[in-house]
Amino acid sequence: MRDSTKDKAEGKFHEIKGKVKESTGKAINNPKVAIEGHSEKVAGKIQKKVGDTEKVLEK
């Protein structure tokens, strides 16, 4: 698997995991968990963008 594909896949995983964690934190009224989830979601989006950039540079 190419690095760009790997980064995109891992980024999507972290983005989804972060969304779930953020929603769970809000549902149980735990701001710490919600903030951690939001941070992970943002990190996943950044990692996906890195994968997109790597794919463009590979061409």
PyMOL commands that place a pseudoatom at each C-alpha (Angstrom):
pseudoatom trace, name=CA, resn=MET, resi=1, chain=A, elem=C, hetatm=0, pos=[0.000, 0.000, 0.000]
pseudoatom trace, name=CA, resn=ARG, resi=2, chain=A, elem=C, hetatm=0, pos=[1.328, 3.404, -0.932]
pseudoatom trace, name=CA, resn=ASP, resi=3, chain=A, elem=C, hetatm=0, pos=[2.027, 5.938, 1.777]
pseudoatom trace, name=CA, resn=SER, resi=4, chain=A, elem=C, hetatm=0, pos=[-0.616, 8.293, 0.389]
pseudoatom trace, name=CA, resn=THR, resi=5, chain=A, elem=C, hetatm=0, pos=[-3.298, 5.608, 0.513]
pseudoatom trace, name=CA, resn=LYS, resi=6, chain=A, elem=C, hetatm=0, pos=[-2.198, 4.545, 3.975]
pseudoatom trace, name=CA, resn=ASP, resi=7, chain=A, elem=C, hetatm=0, pos=[-2.346, 8.133, 5.278]
pseudoatom trace, name=CA, resn=LYS, resi=8, chain=A, elem=C, hetatm=0, pos=[-5.778, 8.651, 3.762]
pseudoatom trace, name=CA, resn=ALA, resi=9, chain=A, elem=C, hetatm=0, pos=[-7.125, 5.421, 5.267]
pseudoatom trace, name=CA, resn=GLU, resi=10, chain=A, elem=C, hetatm=0, pos=[-5.653, 6.065, 8.703]
pseudoatom trace, name=CA, resn=GLY, resi=11, chain=A, elem=C, hetatm=0, pos=[-6.875, 9.648, 8.568]
pseudoatom trace, name=CA, resn=LYS, resi=12, chain=A, elem=C, hetatm=0, pos=[-10.420, 8.535, 7.797]
pseudoatom trace, name=CA, resn=PHE, resi=13, chain=A, elem=C, hetatm=0, pos=[-10.264, 6.018, 10.661]
pseudoatom trace, name=CA, resn=HIS, resi=14, chain=A, elem=C, hetatm=0, pos=[-9.131, 8.678, 13.130]
pseudoatom trace, name=CA, resn=GLU, resi=15, chain=A, elem=C, hetatm=0, pos=[-11.738, 11.115, 11.845]
pseudoatom trace, name=CA, resn=ILE, resi=16, chain=A, elem=C, hetatm=0, pos=[-14.568, 8.609, 12.397]
pseudoatom trace, name=CA, resn=LYS, resi=17, chain=A, elem=C, hetatm=0, pos=[-13.174, 7.528, 15.767]
pseudoatom trace, name=CA, resn=GLY, resi=18, chain=A, elem=C, hetatm=0, pos=[-12.959, 11.169, 16.812]
pseudoatom trace, name=CA, resn=LYS, resi=19, chain=A, elem=C, hetatm=0, pos=[-16.556, 11.845, 15.773]
pseudoatom trace, name=CA, resn=VAL, resi=20, chain=A, elem=C, hetatm=0, pos=[-17.775, 8.904, 17.841]
pseudoatom trace, name=CA, resn=LYS, resi=21, chain=A, elem=C, hetatm=0, pos=[-15.681, 9.953, 20.830]
pseudoatom trace, name=CA, resn=GLU, resi=22, chain=A, elem=C, hetatm=0, pos=[-16.860, 13.564, 20.556]
pseudoatom trace, name=CA, resn=SER, resi=23, chain=A, elem=C, hetatm=0, pos=[-20.519, 12.515, 20.360]
pseudoatom trace, name=CA, resn=THR, resi=24, chain=A, elem=C, hetatm=0, pos=[-20.100, 10.145, 23.290]
pseudoatom trace, name=CA, resn=GLY, resi=25, chain=A, elem=C, hetatm=0, pos=[-18.496, 12.868, 25.387]
pseudoatom trace, name=CA, resn=LYS, resi=26, chain=A, elem=C, hetatm=0, pos=[-21.368, 15.225, 24.656]
pseudoatom trace, name=CA, resn=ALA, resi=27, chain=A, elem=C, hetatm=0, pos=[-23.958, 12.513, 25.379]
pseudoatom trace, name=CA, resn=ILE, resi=28, chain=A, elem=C, hetatm=0, pos=[-22.491, 11.624, 28.769]
pseudoatom trace, name=CA, resn=ASN, resi=29, chain=A, elem=C, hetatm=0, pos=[-21.758, 15.271, 29.532]
pseudoatom trace, name=CA, resn=ASN, resi=30, chain=A, elem=C, hetatm=0, pos=[-18.007, 14.741, 29.772]
pseudoatom trace, name=CA, resn=PRO, resi=31, chain=A, elem=C, hetatm=0, pos=[-16.231, 17.712, 28.160]
pseudoatom trace, name=CA, resn=LYS, resi=32, chain=A, elem=C, hetatm=0, pos=[-12.786, 16.098, 28.414]
pseudoatom trace, name=CA, resn=VAL, resi=33, chain=A, elem=C, hetatm=0, pos=[-13.844, 13.161, 26.221]
pseudoatom trace, name=CA, resn=ALA, resi=34, chain=A, elem=C, hetatm=0, pos=[-15.634, 15.497, 23.812]
pseudoatom trace, name=CA, resn=ILE, resi=35, chain=A, elem=C, hetatm=0, pos=[-12.524, 17.646, 23.430]
pseudoatom trace, name=CA, resn=GLU, resi=36, chain=A, elem=C, hetatm=0, pos=[-10.300, 14.590, 22.907]
pseudoatom trace, name=CA, resn=GLY, resi=37, chain=A, elem=C, hetatm=0, pos=[-12.703, 13.371, 20.223]
pseudoatom trace, name=CA, resn=HIS, resi=38, chain=A, elem=C, hetatm=0, pos=[-12.734, 16.720, 18.487]
pseudoatom trace, name=CA, resn=SER, resi=39, chain=A, elem=C, hetatm=0, pos=[-8.928, 16.830, 18.515]
pseudoatom trace, name=CA, resn=GLU, resi=40, chain=A, elem=C, hetatm=0, pos=[-8.686, 13.340, 17.060]
pseudoatom trace, name=CA, resn=LYS, resi=41, chain=A, elem=C, hetatm=0, pos=[-11.236, 14.226, 14.375]
pseudoatom trace, name=CA, resn=VAL, resi=42, chain=A, elem=C, hetatm=0, pos=[-9.223, 17.279, 13.337]
pseudoatom trace, name=CA, resn=ALA, resi=43, chain=A, elem=C, hetatm=0, pos=[-5.984, 15.261, 13.335]
pseudoatom trace, name=CA, resn=GLY, resi=44, chain=A, elem=C, hetatm=0, pos=[-7.665, 12.684, 11.092]
pseudoatom trace, name=CA, resn=LYS, resi=45, chain=A, elem=C, hetatm=0, pos=[-8.716, 15.379, 8.629]
pseudoatom trace, name=CA, resn=ILE, resi=46, chain=A, elem=C, hetatm=0, pos=[-5.157, 16.714, 8.540]
pseudoatom trace, name=CA, resn=GLN, resi=47, chain=A, elem=C, hetatm=0, pos=[-3.760, 13.230, 7.961]
pseudoatom trace, name=CA, resn=LYS, resi=48, chain=A, elem=C, hetatm=0, pos=[-6.197, 12.726, 5.065]
pseudoatom trace, name=CA, resn=LYS, resi=49, chain=A, elem=C, hetatm=0, pos=[-5.003, 16.001, 3.519]
pseudoatom trace, name=CA, resn=VAL, resi=50, chain=A, elem=C, hetatm=0, pos=[-1.388, 14.834, 3.879]
pseudoatom trace, name=CA, resn=GLY, resi=51, chain=A, elem=C, hetatm=0, pos=[-2.338, 11.675, 1.979]
pseudoatom trace, name=CA, resn=ASP, resi=52, chain=A, elem=C, hetatm=0, pos=[-3.996, 13.774, -0.739]
pseudoatom trace, name=CA, resn=THR, resi=53, chain=A, elem=C, hetatm=0, pos=[-0.869, 15.927, -1.033]
pseudoatom trace, name=CA, resn=GLU, resi=54, chain=A, elem=C, hetatm=0, pos=[1.406, 12.884, -1.206]
pseudoatom trace, name=CA, resn=LYS, resi=55, chain=A, elem=C, hetatm=0, pos=[-0.752, 11.412, -3.966]
pseudoatom trace, name=CA, resn=VAL, resi=56, chain=A, elem=C, hetatm=0, pos=[-0.415, 14.584, -6.039]
pseudoatom trace, name=CA, resn=LEU, resi=57, chain=A, elem=C, hetatm=0, pos=[3.362, 14.646, -5.516]
pseudoatom trace, name=CA, resn=GLU, resi=58, chain=A, elem=C, hetatm=0, pos=[3.720, 10.973, -6.528]
pseudoatom trace, name=CA, resn=LYS, resi=59, chain=A, elem=C, hetatm=0, pos=[2.424, 11.707, -10.029]
for i in range(1, 59): cmd.bond("trace and resi %d" % i, "trace and resi %d" % (i + 1))
show_as sticks, trace
zoom trace
